[in-house]
Amino acid sequence: MKKHLFLLIIISISLHIQAQQTNLAEITSAAANTIANGKVYRYNFKSFARGKLAKMYPVSTGEVQLVITPNDFSGAIHKARLLAKSPQGITDVYMNQGTVYRIFTDSKKVYRTPRYRAASNLFDEQMLLPAYTLKDLKNASKKQGKLLKEEIYQGIACQVVNITSEGQLNLSFWLGKHHHLIHKVEATTLAYPGSTLVMEFSNVKAGLPLNEETFYPKYPKTYAIQEYSGQFPKIGSLAKDWTVKTYQGKSLKLSDLRGKVVVLDFWATWCRPCLQAMPHLQKLATKYQKQGLVVIGLTTQEKGKPLAMAKKLQVMYPIADGDAVAKAYKVNGLPFALVIGKDGKVIDFFNGYLGSETDQMLEAIVKKALKN
């Protein structure tokens, strides 16, 4: 009798968990689908941080309109319009067809750059958080996701969902119960214990018609347009030489790799986009190794166990401590990928990770470099 009762309890618990996971998948998929539908997703936001990160992320407010290609859950943004205010000043940004424009009214200048190259230096990409969490929402049931509770937030019935993501990142979403819109996100990471990044959303609208004029940069003709590449190594310049020792104990020197195309991937175990990018880098390394491609992972600001993380991600290219190299190349954000040609000169770089958009562009650049 006790044995049968025990089995019934186990079956009941199993069915409850299965039902909860099914319900979770429906909730989070619906939220992701409201964003990635090719139409305008609009919101006002307030972002700030608690704990040690409070000084790094002061209160910022603004309005965002973004467009995601239908059913693309990688975080690749088709168009965006941002207007925000923080202690650092006004952020006036247009993003269209892979190009970012930031307008500076005081100095009457417009900085322009390919989004993949230096856009994250022109504005805080946290403002586009709904786009960058699409993958987490879509795969919540596979990522230790939990439906925590139902709660009234800003007068709206919300379902609170918690997701453990890559990079030791823990995300909590307040999703509208009836319309599936995101109303709040809280993020914590093991890299900064006791700190929380918070983004509150209001006046959220989804499925708005696309007006191309909204995303076309507007500024006086008298403003000077400057191509912006930040403080990073100049394209066409000779990459500074360096020597590192991999975590496996092997010595690597850049100048010894002349005749090869080299991709340097600066990353850290606490950086979620870094970990999202690494499986594709491994595919790239495997696919083009015989043609002369070398991929090297360089950890920076590391606080975890990089070899264990690389093994978990099935990454086999060499990994080394890259703090000194990052300093030499003035890398100030992660992930950062630098492509160096057979002649040792900088071909291009990627500051940040934009999902499939970055993957495809990086592979195209590598293929072209290998043919030269």
SULWO-V961558 format. One record per helix or strand of 2 or more residues. SS is the DSSP state (H for helix, E for strand). FROM is the first residue (numbers start at 1). TO is the last residue. If there is no record, write none. Layout:
[[SS/FROM/TO] [SS/FROM/TO]]
This chain:
[[H/2/35] [E/40/50] [H/51/53] [E/60/68] [E/77/86] [E/89/96] [E/99/104] [E/109/114] [H/115/121] [H/125/132] [H/134/138] [H/140/142] [E/146/153] [E/156/165] [E/169/176] [E/182/189] [H/190/192] [E/196/208] [H/212/215] [E/224/227] [E/243/246] [E/251/253] [H/254/257] [E/261/267] [H/272/288] [E/293/299] [H/306/312] [E/319/321] [H/323/328] [E/336/340] [E/345/351] [H/356/371]]
